[in-house]
């Protein structure tokens, strides 16, 4: 996954790099694209356990799409309970078309299925859809939505219904239509394909129902869309979602790898069409998502800052640089030309780097222990700042050890560029010094501590013109990012750093999962008021992946 930040109206993202023996040698003038490498969490989520069922594997694999569906203006406003009734009415009208297509697709799938056990299950799922249609009728009566049924189908609904009914009719690339299928087995394949195009929608609604149900606050009174939430979070609907997944697994057992690939493509396409359907709902009220929606380039400047290592990279740059140094270093028995910078052997480099890394880890933990208050207090930025000055002293000493060790001496600039791959980004980082494109091992220390990092953050803002207000987003993952995270209007923590949580919590900082935080923020958007953001509130938002950040800032 790559997050693409458009150059306008968002200011070019700024990356910081300083801590944990991290030495980013890329200078900002080397950059020429907006691509940000995937975070570690995004890579991990792509690993799927082959022991779970087919449907579950697909859901895990395409989890990103479910996040995008949850973060649309429509779904967020529905979860917050302040979705305009006119918008909900239009949604119900379009969903009726969806459900009718589902009922017909189930009919076609039941006709194709030759399994005596599968047919009654499909029939039961179809009856559940018909019950859902009755529920929509009750919505119409309860909220005075008369006329919803007569609303013409919109293009997003047409795309999905056409796709579903074409699949159920056997009109999948490389697959014959039901009327031309020669054997019962071939017909069963069409039933499996049909369920592959329906299962993600069932699971997505079950997912949204449970997520929204968990956010209900009894102290706020009755939620206007409680009936919708209760319906999709109910045991019966959750059971239907499991039922269709189990049936898809069963009908897919005898399929070939190529046929399973077809089902995966259908599943993925259905997920994308669901996102498009939610995104197409006409939401005319102020919303907190996507952030760029309420952004007016003429009045404010949206600025995105991000830490570098383990936030928008998979591993520490220091580990990569050390490995390059070790791999390119001469062997102990090799003669080094006199015209080249003298270097340690690869074996000595590996040992030295190992010692430096272990010493850093041990002393870092001791330093964190020394700055954490014994008792949790209220949010206190000034005392936090003083505590992190001690961490800054530790970082400087650790960096000096690396310089004196000369472990990064002799690195080739071109090797470093290839390893970094950051382009068209405003990078603020420590830098190597070079002699004819070869690193001397010395480091120009520009951003090596939490204090340096927040100073650079503030300097960037000071250097902006005063013609517009700045709306800042900072994305980080470690204690070194804490000051910038708090100073930014929106601080987003990615990953699960225990030291960051521990330090911040003891200094009164609160961590709020991003989506529940946005639901709460959306509730504040009443009487046409747009959302407002400001820093130094002591609240940071947490995410598990870059998909959440992408969905929040840019939308689908």
Beta strands, then each sheet from edge to edge (+ up, - down):
strand 1: 3-4
strand 2: 10-17
strand 3: 35-36
strand 4: 300-307
strand 5: 426-429
strand 6: 431-435
strand 7: 438-444
strand 8: 469-476
strand 9: 490-494
strand 10: 510-513
strand 11: 539-543
sheet 1: 1+ 3-
sheet 2: 5+ 2+ 4+ 8+ 9+ 11+ 10+
sheet 3: 6+ 7-
end
